[in-house]
Amino acid sequence: MGNILLSDKTGGKMKLYVLATKFSQDKEVELDKADLELVRNAVSKTEIYNALVAGQIEVILSEK
Protein backbone atom coordinates (compact mmCIF):
# COMPACT_ATOMS: atom_id res chain seq x y z
CA MET A 1 0.00 0.00 0.00
CA GLY A 2 2.83 2.34 0.83
CA ASN A 3 4.42 1.84 -2.59
CA ILE A 4 1.15 2.63 -4.31
CA LEU A 5 0.60 5.81 -2.30
CA LEU A 6 4.15 7.04 -2.67
CA SER A 7 4.05 6.56 -6.44
CA ASP A 8 0.73 8.40 -6.89
CA LYS A 9 1.05 11.69 -8.73
CA THR A 10 -2.42 13.13 -8.12
CA GLY A 11 -2.59 13.58 -4.35
CA GLY A 12 -0.70 15.97 -2.14
CA LYS A 13 2.79 14.65 -1.50
CA MET A 14 2.70 15.23 2.26
CA LYS A 15 -0.73 13.60 2.64
CA LEU A 16 0.36 10.59 0.60
CA TYR A 17 3.53 10.31 2.68
CA VAL A 18 1.58 10.43 5.95
CA LEU A 19 -0.86 7.76 4.76
CA ALA A 20 1.93 5.54 3.44
CA THR A 21 3.69 5.82 6.80
CA LYS A 22 0.50 4.84 8.65
CA PHE A 23 0.04 1.80 6.43
CA SER A 24 3.63 0.70 6.99
CA GLN A 25 3.38 1.01 10.79
CA ASP A 26 -0.11 -0.24 11.61
CA LYS A 27 -2.00 -3.42 10.81
CA GLU A 28 -5.25 -1.46 10.63
CA VAL A 29 -5.57 2.12 9.45
CA GLU A 30 -8.68 4.19 10.04
CA LEU A 31 -9.47 6.57 7.18
CA ASP A 32 -11.97 9.37 6.86
CA LYS A 33 -14.00 9.61 3.64
CA ALA A 34 -11.55 11.96 1.94
CA ASP A 35 -8.53 9.77 2.73
CA LEU A 36 -10.39 6.62 1.67
CA GLU A 37 -11.19 8.26 -1.67
CA LEU A 38 -7.55 9.30 -2.08
CA VAL A 39 -6.40 5.72 -1.41
CA ARG A 40 -9.02 4.25 -3.78
CA ASN A 41 -7.92 6.70 -6.47
CA ALA A 42 -4.26 5.79 -6.05
CA VAL A 43 -5.01 2.07 -6.21
CA SER A 44 -7.17 2.40 -9.31
CA LYS A 45 -4.40 4.29 -11.14
CA THR A 46 -1.40 2.30 -9.96
CA GLU A 47 1.07 1.10 -12.54
CA ILE A 48 3.29 -0.59 -9.95
CA TYR A 49 1.13 -3.67 -9.47
CA ASN A 50 -0.90 -5.67 -11.93
CA ALA A 51 -4.67 -6.10 -11.88
CA LEU A 52 -4.48 -9.18 -9.66
CA VAL A 53 -2.91 -7.25 -6.79
CA ALA A 54 -4.68 -3.92 -7.32
CA GLY A 55 -8.01 -5.70 -7.78
CA GLN A 56 -7.69 -7.46 -4.43
CA ILE A 57 -6.94 -4.15 -2.72
CA GLU A 58 -9.95 -2.55 -4.41
CA VAL A 59 -12.18 -5.36 -3.15
CA ILE A 60 -10.95 -4.80 0.42
CA LEU A 61 -11.47 -1.06 0.13
CA SER A 62 -14.98 -1.47 -1.26
CA GLU A 63 -15.94 -3.30 1.95
CA LYS A 64 -15.14 -0.18 3.97
N, C-alpha and C positions, 0 to 999 in steps of 0.2 A: 504494500500500500504506500509506503514511504517513497519508493522509487517512482510510482505513478504520480504522486503529488508533486514531487520535486522536479519531474520532467514536464509538468503542465505549464503551458505558456499563456493561459487565459486568466488565471487567478492572480491575486496579489502575491508577490513573492514571500513577504513576511507571513501572511496568513497560511500559505501552502507549507512553509517551513514549520510553523507552529503545529499544524495538523500532522505533518509527517513525523515530527518529533513525538507527539502524543501516541501515534500509532506504533512507533518503534519502542515505546516505553511501557505501554499498558496493553493488557489482554483485551480489555473492553474500553471503547472510547465513546463517550456520550457527545452527540452532535446536535446543535440546534438546526432548525429548518434550513437556514442559509448555508451553514457548513455542510449539511448533508447534500444539498444541491450542488455545492462546489465539488464535493467528492464524487458524486454521481457523474458530473460533467467531465471531470478528469478521467474517470474510468472509461467512460464512453468514447473518449477521444484518444486513449493511450495507444501509442505505437510501440511501446516497450514489450508488451505481452500480447500473445495471440488471443483469438476469440475464446478459446477454451478457458483460459485463466480469467480474462476480463469478464466473460459471461458468468462465471461462477461468482465473481465479486458483485456483479450487477444483481444477481439473484439474491444474494445475502442483503444487499442494500435495499432491495425492493420490499423486503420483509420488515423494514424499519419504518 
